[in-house]
């Protein structure tokens, strides 16, 4: 038996070691120790962690890498970012949006990030960003799964042409129905927008992904309406509530009612640790809220939680780098997810959990899955997060599409080792 690629001596995220992975015609066809076969190319993972690709199920690719255009966000706040994006939209060009998006996708591939769900603003009547990202979606299809969300950034009801533009964007082939109910003029309009948008999704057979309650206001409770409409319309498993930051301010009794409703409706939850911790709590002195939704409590109810990156070098966030391990690292800290099991969950929150949100087909490391994987310079998932491990190899459909040399520092210290490999450092037991 021959293969296109064999990865030998891999460590899996579930703890299995010494595993070989055989890939042929773009699919994983063998997963077993000491695979007796040949391949066009073999890679010795040398006991390093092999993972399915990273997945970012909440991003804004139409704005990425636009930092400083047409000016900087001086306050660093969410509302100034929205206002700044409103200044930038009229001067966007098709070529500029495409060029920045493709540059970002190059960066994503180098970081083992091979699936992205991006919200695209449909409140520009030209739908320029929609057309640009549909073009990018076609270009990157061989190496990156890109889903587009029709996102009424200025409000479905608040923006006079948003309803018409959203339908046009979906007709063009945008994949997911989006919304932003907390940005409508009134709570009532916000709730009505949730109903209207879910009904559009049900009619068209599409998923839903809403910016929901991205606020410090404990009375911003549109997630309740989203869960209700999901059940009413039979959309279970196809709906995502992104951000959900108001939940960090809600009354505990109300949350005790809300979480079972979310679990019953099978709504996915997508906090965005880097952005949430940066933008929320801006009106607080001390104590200061930090913006993350109730991850621990949601996990107790079996709600699927994925971490998103949201932004990279744009009007809202001047940092970022397509590194989902950076996202997991921040989520771990701000969520106080410090047990070993919870740390491993943080790795799942940027791999398998967002793959469920995006309903990616044949994702994983089992026989029959796509031949997509990442070899990391780490021995396990926790070490990968701790060190933000180097992506040694990135594989798409059995083809290596990115390689990065291992990070090794050379030392010149009397009596000490000649080199330092961050993946080789573990606690030293006494005695």
N, C-alpha and C positions, 0 to 999 in steps of 0.2 A: 504494500500500500504506500502511495506517495502523496505528499501534500505540497501546497504552495508555500506554506510557512509552518514551522513548528517552534513554539516557545517552550523551552525546557526549564525544569526546576523552578516552577513558579510557586509563590505563596499567594493563596486566595484571601479575600477579605474575611471569609468565614473561618479562617485559621488553618485550613488545609495546606500542607506543604509538600514539596517534591512532586508537583503536578506538571504534566506536559499537556500542551494545547495544540492540536492539529487543525489547521485551517485549509480548506480547499474550496475553490470557486466562490470565495467570499463568505463562506459559512464555517462555523466551528463544527467539525465532524468527529473529533475525538478529544476526550478529557480524561486522562488516566496517568498513573505513574509510569515512568520509563517506557514511553511509547516507542514500540519497535517499528520504525518507519524512517523514510528519508523525505527530504523536502528541498524545494528550490532554494530556500533560505532557512537557516536555523538561528535562533537567538537564545543564548543562555541567560535566563533571568537571574541566575546565581542566588536564588532564595529571596529575591526582591518581591515586593508586592505587585501583583498583576490585578488590575481592576477593569471593569467595564468603563467606558468613557465617562468623563464628567458631563453633567447636564445642568444648564442654567434655564430654568423655566420662568424667569421674570427679568426682562431686559428692555432697554430702549435703544435700539440700534440706529434709529433715524437721527438721534442726537449725539451718538457716541463720537469721541475725539473732536468735538466742536468747542472744547474749552477755550474761553476768551473771545468767542464770537457772539454777538458783536462787542461784548464787554464781559468783564468778570462779574460773578455773583459776589458782591461786596459783603453782604450780610451772611451769606452762606445758608439762607433759609429756604424752605420749600416754596413759599409764596413768591420770593424774589426769583427763584429758579423758574417757576411757571411763567412769571412776567417776562423774564429774559428769553425764554423759549418763544413767547409770543412776539418778541422783537426779531428773533432769528428766523422764524418761519417764512415771512414774506420774501426774504432774500436767499432762501435755500435754492440751490440748483440741482437738477437731476444728477449731473456728473459728480458734484461734490458729495452728495449723499452716498452715491454708489462707491466712490473712491474711499471714503472714510469707513463705510461698512465693510468693504472687502479687506481693508487694512486690519480692521478689528477681527475679522474672521481668520486672517493669517495668524494673528496673535493668539486667538482662541485655539487653533489647531496645535500650535506649539505648546500649549498648556494642557493638551489632552481633552479639551472641551469641544465635543463633537455634536452637541445638540443644544439649540437655543430657541426659546420662545420669546419673541420680541413684540412689544406693543408699538404700534405705529399710529401716529396722530392723524385722524381723519377730518379735523376741523379746518384744515386748509382746503378751500374749495377746489384747488388745482389737483388735489390728491397726489401731489408730486412725490412725497415720501412713500406713499403706497406703491406707486409705479416703480420707484427706484428700488424698494426692498423686494418687490416681486421679481425684478430683474436679478437682484443679488441672490434671491432664493434659488433661481434657476442656475446661476453660475456656480454656486457652492454645493449644489446637490450631490455631486460625486464624493464630497468629503465632509459635509456638515449638514445635519438635519436642521432646517430653519422653519419655524412656524411663525405666522404673523397674526397678531390680534388687532382687530379694528377698534381703536381706542379714541373715544371722544374726549380728548384732553381738556377741552374747555366746557365740558358738560353736555350731556345728551339733550337736555332741554334748555340749558343756559345758552348754548351756542345755536343761533337761529337756523343754521344749515346742517347741523350735526346728524339729525335723523336721516335726511336724504343722503348725505355723504357716507354714512355708515352702510346703508343699503348698497350704494354704488361700490364701495370697497369690497363688500362681500360678493357682489356680482363679478368683480374683477378676479376673485379667487382667494381673498384673504380667508384664513383658516378658522378663526376664533372670534367670538363676539365679546367685546370689552365694554367697560363702563367705569364711571367714577362718581358714584352717587353722593358722596360727602361734599363734592364740589358744586353740586347744584345749589340754587338760591335758597331753597328751604328743605327741611327734612322731608316734607311731603313730596316735593319734586324728586328728591333722591330716591324715596321708596317707589314712586311711580316709574322712575327710570329703570330700577331693578326689574320690576314686573315687565315693562315693555321690552327690555333687552333679552330677558330670559324667554319671552314668547317668540321673539325673532329667532333665537337659537333653536328653540323647539321646532318651529316651523321649517327651518332650513336644515335641521339635523346636525347642528354644529355645537362644539363645546363653548363654555362661557368662562371668561377669566376677568374678574373685576378688581380694580383698585378699590378696596373696600375699607372705609373707616380709617384712612391714613391721617389720623388726627389724635390730639391729646384729649379731645372732648369725650367724657364718659357717656354722653347721651347720643353719640354717633353710633347707631346700632343697626346699620344696614345689613350686616352679616346675618342678623335674625331674618330679615326679609329675604335675603338671598337663599338661606336654608329652606325657608317656607316655600319659595317659588320653585326651588329644585325638586322638592317632594311633590308639589302640586302638578308640575309639568313632566314628572318622570325623568328628570335629568340626572339622577344619582350617578356619581362617579365621573361626570363630565363637566363639573363646575368647580371653579377655583376662586377662593377669596384671598386676594393678595394684600399684604401689609398687616391689616387687622390691628393697628397699633392702639386704637382706642381701648382695646381690651385691657391694656396695662393700667387704665384709669377707672375701669368699671367697678361697680359695687360687687363684692364677692357673692352675695346672694343671687344677683342677676346672672352672673357668670355660671353659677351652679345650675341654672335653668338653660342657659344658652349652649353650653358645651354638649349636652346630650342631643340638642336639636341639630347641631352641626354634624355630630357623629351619625345620627339617624339619616341625614340627607346625603352622607358620604361626600360632603364638600371637602376638597383639598385646601390646606392652609399653606400660604407661602410668605413667611416673613423674609425681610431683606436686611440682614443684620448690619451691614456696613452703612447703608443709607438710613435705616430706622434709628440707629443710635446717633447718627450725625444730625438728623433733621428734627427729631422730636424733642419735646421738653424745652423748647427755646423760650417759652414764656415763664418757665420756672426759675426761681432763685435756688433755694435749698429747703427741703429735699428736692432733688431733680430727677424727674422720670427719664428713662433711657430708651423708650420706644419699642422694645421687643414685645411681641404678643406672648401669650401664656403657653409657651412650648411644652413645659413639663406637664401641665394640666391637660393639654390637648392630647399628649401622648398617652396619658392614663385612660383616655376615652377611645383610643384606637384611631384617632384622626390621622390621616396621612399628611405629614409635614415635610415640606421641601424648603431649602434655603435658596433664595435668588440673589443675584448680584445687583440688579436694577440699573446701575449707571457706571460708566467709566469715562472720566475726563470730559464732562459735559456741563450744562448749566447748573445741575444739582449737586454734582460730586466731582471734585477735581482730582481724585485719586483713582485707584482701580487698575486692573491689568489682566482681565480675563482669567484670573486665578481662583478657581472655586475652592481650593484649599484655604485661601485667605478668607473667603466667606465662611467656611466651616469653622476656622479658627476663631473669628469674631463671634459667630453664633454660639460656640462652645463657652466663651468667656462671659458674654453679656447674659446668656441664658443660665449661667452657673451649672452647666451640664458636665459635672466633674467626675461622676463615677465612670469606671471603665466602660460599662455598657452604654452610658449616655454619650461618651466620646465616640464610640463606634457608631452610634446613631447619627452623630454629626457628619460622619463620612457617608452614611447612607443618604443623608439629607442633601447631598450634592451629587449623588449617583442614582441609586435605584429608586428613591422616592420621587425625585422630579421626573424620572423616566415614566413613572405611573401617571403623573400629572399630564405629561405630553402624550400619553398613550403610545409610546414608542414600541413598534413591533420588533420582536426577535432581539430584544435588548438583554444582555447578560453574558455570562460565561459558560452556559450550559450547551450541550450538544444541540444543534439546530439554531442556535443564536447567530446573529451576524458576527463576522470575524472582525470585530471592533474591540480594541483594548488599549490599555495604557500600562507600561512598565514603569514603576516609580522607584526612586532611590530611597526605599524604606522597607522595613521588615514587616510592618503591619499597618493597619489603618490609623491607629493612634499616632504612631511615629510619623506617618505621612502628614497628618495635620500639624503635629508639633514642629516639624522641620520645614513645612511647605515644600515637600519633597520634589526634587528635580524629576521631570518627566523624561526618562531615558529614551523610551521609544513610544511613539503613538502609531497605532495600527488601525487602518480603515479597510474593511472588507479583505483582510489578509495581506494588505500592502502597507509597508512602513512609509508613513507620510511625514514624519518628523523624528529627528534624533537630536539628543542633547548630551554632551559629555557629562559624566558623573562629576558632581561637585566634590573635589578633594583639595584640601589646602596643604601646601608643603611647609614644613616647619624647620627652623634652624635653631634648635634648643639643645644644649648639652644634656645628655641623659634622658631625653624624651623622644617619642616616636618621630619618624621622619615625615609622617603625613597624618591628616585628620579627615576621616570620612564621617560626616554627620549621621549617616544611617547606622554606623557601627557603635554609636555611643548609647549605652543603656545604663541604668543604675547598677552600681557595684555592690553586691551583697557583702555584709561584714562577715568576717570569720572564714 
